[in-house]
Amino acid sequence: MKTLSPRFYLIVFLFLNIINFVDRNILFAFGDTIKTEFDLTNTQWGLLTGLVFLFSYSVASVFIGVLGDRFSRTKIIGIGIVFWSAMTSLTGIAKNIPTLFISRALIGVGESSLSPNALSMLSDVYPQSKRSLATATYYLGIPLGVGFGFLIASILGHIVGWRVIFISLGLIGVIIGLFVYCMIEPERG
């Protein structure tokens, strides 16, 4: 199969990184509401927003990076997006603290599929002289995603509530994940 334009991959991966950081950080935008609804202590909130996610993300990144060296990176990212999006929806329907913690941990597992594989593919499609700019553009998704997450929460949060937003983001993410799963993978460099 023919590799698509480097710009195509960069735009797709930037978009995915924005979505990644919306899903990852929108929890903070609804922090007071969620803490109150689940009667979370500051320690529980700190674990939920820090250690639970970061530990699973960090450990899974290593294993998913190894998988990306052996198997289709677009399929790994697509599966990861579907998985983290399903867990984002699970966050929205959580009725108890254990479900909330499990969903956030598993979001970390799913999200760990993106960066190792996206950066690998960007290295395949961009010459060495343009990889720094491509990487910087990809990482622009972090502040944009955080900002969009807070914007979504501030505009829609009081209208539909935090649960509907999490469920909706999850459903949208599943559709995006299926698209990425079918995307043409660039030839390995």
FIDREN-387406 format. One record per residue: residue number from 1; chain; z, x, y of N, C-alpha, C in turn. Coordinates in steps of 0.05 Angstrom, whole numbers, always signed. Atoms other than C-alpha are relative to their C-alpha. Layout:
    n  chain      nZ      nX      nY     caZ     caX     caY      cZ      cX      cY
  NUM      A       Z       X       Y       Z       X       Y       Z       X       Y
...
END
This chain:
    n  chain      nZ      nX      nY     caZ     caX     caY      cZ      cX      cY
    1      A      +0     +17     -24      +0      +0      +0      +0     +17     +25
    2      A      +2     -15     -25     -12     +21     +71     +26      -3     +16
    3      A     -24      +0     -18     +46     +41    +116      -8     -13     +26
    4      A      +6     +14     -26     +50      -3    +178      +6     +19     +23
    5      A      -4     -15     -24     +55     +22    +249     +29      +9      +3
    6      A     -27      -9      -5    +116     +65    +265     +15     -19     +19
    7      A     -13     +18     -20    +130     +18    +324     +10     -26     -14
    8      A      -8     +24     +15    +132     -41    +276     +27      +4     -13
    9      A     -25      -6     +13    +187      -8    +235     +23      +3     +20
   10      A     -21      -5     -20    +225     +13    +297      +9     -27     +12
   11      A      -7     +26     -12    +223     -57    +327     +16     -17     -20
   12      A     -15     +16     +21    +244     -90    +261     +28     +11      -4
   13      A     -27     -11      +5    +301     -41    +250     +18      -2     +24
   14      A     -16      +5     -24    +324     -46    +322     +11     -29      +0
   15      A      -8     +28      +2    +325    -122    +314     +22      -4     -21
   16      A     -20      +3     +22    +363    -116    +248     +27     +12      +8
   17      A     -25     -13      -9    +414     -69    +280     +14     -18     +20
   18      A     -12     +19     -19    +425    -119    +336     +14     -23     -15
   19      A     -11     +22     +16    +436    -175    +285     +25     +11     -15
   20      A     -22     -13     +14    +481    -127    +246     +25      +0     +18
   21      A     -23      -2     -17    +526    -116    +306      +9     -26     +12
   22      A      -9     +27      -7    +526    -189    +327     +19     -10     -22
   23      A     -16     +10     +22    +552    -207    +258     +26     +15      -3
   24      A     -24     -17      +4    +601    -149    +256     +21      -5     +22
   25      A     -18      +0     -22    +631    -159    +325      +6     -28     +12
   26      A      -5     +27     -12    +628    -234    +340     +29      -9      -7
   27      A     -27      +7      +8    +695    -239    +304     +20      +6     +24
   28      A     -18      -7     -22    +727    -204    +364      -2     -20     +23
   29      A      +4     +20     -21    +697    -255    +412     +17     -25      -4
   30      A     -16     +24      +7    +735    -310    +376     +28      +8     -10
   31      A     -25     -10     +10    +797    -268    +364     +24     -18      +4
   32      A     -23     +17      -6    +848    -312    +398      -1     -26     -16
   33      A      +3     +25     +15    +821    -375    +365      +6      +4     -30
   34      A      -4      -6     +29    +819    -344    +295     +28      +8      -6
   35      A     -28      -8      +4    +887    -311    +302     +18     -25      +0
   36      A     -16     +24      -2    +917    -378    +322      -4     -18     -23
   37      A      +6     +19     +22    +881    -420    +270     +12     +10     -27
   38      A      -9     -10     +25    +901    -374    +213     +29     +11      +2
   39      A     -27     -10      -6    +969    -356    +244      +3     +29      -9
   40      A      +0     -28      +7    +952    -282    +237     +19     +16     +17
   41      A     -17     -19     -15   +1002    -229    +257     -19     +22     +12
   42      A     +16     -22     -11    +977    -170    +298      -8     +20     -21
   43      A      +7     -19     +22    +980    -127    +236     -22     -12     -17
   44      A     +21     +13     +16    +938    -177    +196     -27      +1     +15
   45      A     +24      -1     -17    +888    -181    +254     -11     +29      +0
   46      A      +9     -28      +0    +885    -105    +257     -13      +8     -26
   47      A     +12      -6     +26    +872    -100    +183     -27     -14      -3
   48      A     +25     +16      +3    +819    -155    +185     -22     +12     +17
   49      A     +21     -10     -18    +781    -124    +244      -4     +30      -3
   50      A      +2     -29      +2    +792     -52    +225      -3      +9     -29
   51      A      +0     -13     +26    +811     -25    +157     -15     -15     -22
   52      A     +13     +16     +21    +785     -82    +113     -30      +4      +1
   53      A     +29      -3      -3    +715     -78    +141      -8     +29      -3
   54      A      +8     -28      -1    +712      -3    +153      +2     +14     -26
   55      A      -3     -13     +26    +738     +18     +85     -23      -8     -18
   56      A     +21      +9     +18    +688     -25     +47     -27     +10     +10
   57      A     +25     -10     -11    +631      -5     +94      -4     +30      -6
   58      A      +1     -29      +4    +647     +69     +88      -5      +7     -29
   59      A      +3      -6     +28    +653     +70     +13     -27      -9     -10
   60      A     +26     +11      +9    +592     +26      +1     -23     +16     +11
   61      A     +22     -15     -13    +549     +68     +49      -9     +23     -18
   62      A      +7     -23     +17    +552    +128      +3     -16      -9     -24
   63      A     +14     +10     +24    +532     +88     -59     -27     -12      +7
   64      A     +25     +12      -7    +478     +49     -23     -20     +21     +10
   65      A     +17     -22      -8    +451    +113      +7     -13     +13     -25
   66      A     +10     -11     +25    +443    +140     -64     -21     -19     -12
   67      A     +20     +20     +10    +407     +76     -85     -25      +2     +17
   68      A     +23      -2     -17    +361     +84     -25     -17     +24      -6
   69      A     +15     -23      +8    +340    +152     -50     -16      -5     -26
   70      A     +12      +4     +26    +319    +122    -117     -17     -26      -2
   71      A     +13     +26      +2    +296     +51    -104     -12      -9     +26
   72      A     +13     +11     -24    +259      +8     -53     +20      -4     +22
   73      A     -19      +2     -23    +294     +15     +14      -2     -27     +13
   74      A      +3     +26     -13    +265     -49     +42     +13     -22     -17
   75      A     -13     +20     +17    +290     -88     -18     +30      +3      +1
   76      A     -29      -4      -3    +359     -56     -12     +10     -12     +26
   77      A      -8     +12     -26    +362     -75     +62      -1     -30      -2
   78      A      +3     +29      +2    +336    -145     +47     +23     -13     -15
   79      A     -22     +10     +16    +388    -156      -7     +26      +2     +16
   80      A     -24      -4     -16    +441    -127     +39      +3     -20     +22
   81      A      -1     +20     -22    +423    -174     +96      +7     -27     -11
   82      A      -6     +26     +12    +423    -235     +51     +30      -1      -8
   83      A     -28      -1      +9    +491    -213     +23     +19      -1     +24
   84      A     -19      +0     -22    +524    -197     +90      -2     -27     +15
   85      A      +3     +26     -14    +495    -262    +120     +15     -22     -15
   86      A     -15     +20     +15    +523    -303     +63     +30      +3      +5
   87      A     -29      -5      -5    +591    -270     +75      +7      -8     +29
   88      A      -5     +10     -27    +584    -286    +150      +5     -30      -1
   89      A      -4     +29      +3    +576    -359    +131     +26      -6     -14
   90      A     -26      +4     +13    +635    -353     +84     +23      +4     +19
   91      A     -20      -3     -21    +676    -328    +143      +3     -26     +15
   92      A      -1     +25     -15    +657    -392    +179     +12     -23     -16
   93      A     -12     +22     +15    +681    -436    +122     +27      +7     -13
   94      A     -26      -9     +11    +743    -396    +104     +23     -19      +8
   95      A     -23     +18      -5    +805    -440     +97     +27     +15      -3
   96      A     -25     -15      +3    +856    -385     +82      -5     +29      +6
   97      A      +1     -28      -8    +872    -313     +98     -14     +17     -22
   98      A     +14     -17     +19    +850    -283     +31     -31      -3      +1
   99      A     +29      +4      -2    +780    -314     +38     -11     +14     +25
  100      A      +8     -14     -25    +776    -288    +109      -2     +30      -4
  101      A      -1     -29      +5    +795    -218     +86     -23      +8     -19
  102      A     +21      -7     +19    +747    -218     +27     -27      -2     +13
  103      A     +26      +2     -13    +689    -243     +68      -6     +23     +19
  104      A      +4     -23     -19    +699    -189    +121      -4     +26     -15
  105      A      +4     -24     +16    +705    -135     +68     -29      +1     -12
  106      A     +27      +1     +12    +640    -158     +35     -22      +1     +21
  107      A     +20      -5     -22    +604    -161    +102      -4     +30      +3
  108      A      +3     -29      -2    +619     -87    +105     -17     +12     -21
  109      A     +17     -10     +22    +587     -76     +37     -29      -7      +6
  110      A     +28      +7      -6    +524    -114     +58     -11     +15     +23
  111      A     +10     -14     -24    +518     -82    +126      -4     +30      -5
  112      A      +3     -29      +6    +524     -12     +95     -28      +6     -10
  113      A     +27      -4     +10    +453     -23     +68     -19      +8     +22
  114      A     +20      -2     -21    +420     -20    +136      -5     +29     +10
  115      A      +5     -26     -14    +430     +47    +171     -11     +22     -18
  116      A     +11     -22     +16    +420     +97    +114     -29      -4      -7
  117      A     +27      +5      +9    +356     +63     +92     -19      -3     +23
  118      A     +17      +3     -24    +329     +45    +161      -6     +28     +12
  119      A      +5     -26     -11    +338    +116    +186     -17     +17     -18
  120      A     +18     -14     +19    +306    +144    +123     -29      -8      +4
  121      A     +27      +9      -4    +245    +101    +134     -11      +8     +28
  122      A      +9      -9     -26    +242    +118    +208      -8     +29      -1
  123      A      +7     -28      +4    +241    +191    +188     -26      +3     -14
  124      A     +26      -1     +14    +182    +176    +143     -23      -6     +18
  125      A     +23     +10     -16    +140    +142    +196      -3     +15     +27
  126      A      +2     -15     -25    +156    +185    +257      -1     +30      -5
  127      A      +0     -29      +2    +138    +258    +265     +26     +11     +11
  128      A     -25     -13      -8    +195    +306    +275      +4      +0     +31
  129      A      -1      -1     -30    +179    +310    +350      +8     -26     +13
  130      A      -7     +26     -11    +193    +235    +359     +23     -13     -14
  131      A     -21     +12     +15    +250    +223    +311     +26      -5     +16
  132      A     -24      +4     -17    +305    +232    +363      -2     -25     +16
  133      A      +4     +24     -16    +276    +178    +407      +1     -25     -18
  134      A      +0     +23     +19    +265    +132    +347     +29      -6      -8
  135      A     -28      +4      +8    +338    +143    +325     +16     -12     +23
  136      A     -14     +10     -23    +364    +131    +395      -7     -29      +5
  137      A      +9     +28      -3    +323     +67    +400     +14     -18     -21
  138      A     -14     +16     +22    +351     +43    +333     +29      -5      +8
  139      A     -29      +3      -7    +422     +56    +357      +5     -15     +25
  140      A      -3     +18     -23    +409     +17    +420      +9     -28      -9
  141      A      -9     +26     +11    +422     -42    +374     +30      -4      +0
  142      A     -30      +3      +0    +497     -27    +376      +9     -15     +25
  143      A     -10     +15     -24    +511     -45    +449     -14     -27      +4
  144      A     +13     +26      -3    +458     -99    +449     +12     -21     -18
  145      A     -12     +18     +19    +487    -131    +387     +28      -9      +8
  146      A     -27      +7      -9    +558    -128    +413      -2     -19     +24
  147      A      +4     +17     -24    +535    -157    +480     -10     -28      -7
  148      A     +11     +27      +8    +494    -213    +448     +21     -16     -14
  149      A     -21     +14     +14    +552    -230    +403     +20     -13     +19
  150      A     -19     +12     -19    +599    -241    +462     -15     -21     +17
  151      A     +16     +20     -15    +543    -278    +500      -2     -26     -17
  152      A      +2     +24     +18    +532    -325    +440     +27     -14      +0
  153      A     -27     +12      +1    +607    -336    +435      +7     -14     +26
  154      A      -8     +12     -26    +615    -350    +510     -17     -25      +6
  155      A     +17     +23      -6    +556    -398    +514      +4     -23     -20
  156      A      -1     +21     +20    +560    -435    +448     +27      -5     -12
  157      A     -26      +3     +13    +632    -424    +426     +15     -25      +7
  158      A     -15     +24      -8    +662    -480    +466     -15     -26      -6
  159      A     +17     +24      +7    +604    -527    +448      +2      -7     -29
  160      A      +2      +5     +29    +599    -519    +372     +24     +11     -16
  161      A     -22     -11     +14    +660    -478    +354      -7     +25     -15
  162      A      +6     -25     +13    +667    -411    +320     -10      -3     -28
  163      A      +8      +3     +27    +657    -437    +250     -31      -6      -2
  164      A     +29      +7      +1    +588    -467    +264     -17     +24      +8
  165      A     +15     -24      -8    +566    -403    +298      -1     +20     -24
  166      A      +0     -18     +23    +587    -361    +237     -19     -10     -22
  167      A     +17     +11     +21    +553    -408    +189     -30      +2      +8
  168      A     +27      -1     -10    +490    -411    +232     -11     +28      -1
  169      A      +9     -28      +1    +486    -336    +239      -6      +9     -29
  170      A      +4      -6     +28    +493    -330    +164     -26     -11     -11
  171      A     +24     +13     +10    +437    -379    +150     -25     +13     +12
  172      A     +23     -15     -13    +390    -345    +200      -3     +27     -13
  173      A      +2     -26     +12    +407    -278    +169     -12      -1     -28
  174      A     +12      +3     +27    +389    -302     +99     -31      -1      +2
  175      A     +29      +2      -4    +319    -320    +124     -11     +27      +8
  176      A      +9     -26      -9    +312    -253    +159      +1     +20     -24
  177      A      -2     -18     +23    +336    -217     +96     -23      -4     -20
  178      A     +22      +6     +18    +282    -251     +54     -26     +12     +11
  179      A     +24     -12     -13    +229    -228    +104      +1     +30      -4
  180      A      -3     -29      +3    +255    -156    +101      -5      +8     -29
  181      A      +3      -6     +29    +257    -158     +25     -30      +2      -7
  182      A     +29      +0      +6    +181    -172     +25     -15     +20     +18
  183      A     +14     -18     -19    +165    -120     +79     -11     +24     -15
  184      A     +13     -24     +12    +119     -62     +62     +17     +25      +6
  185      A     -16     -25      -4    +159      +2     +52     -19     +23      +6
  186      A     +18     -23      -6    +130     +64     +84      +1     +21     -22
  187      A      +1     -22     +20    +108    +122     +41     +22     +20      +6
  188      A     -21     -20      -4    +165    +171     +31     -11     +26      +9
  189      A     +10     -26     -11    +158    +235     +71     +11     +23     -15
END
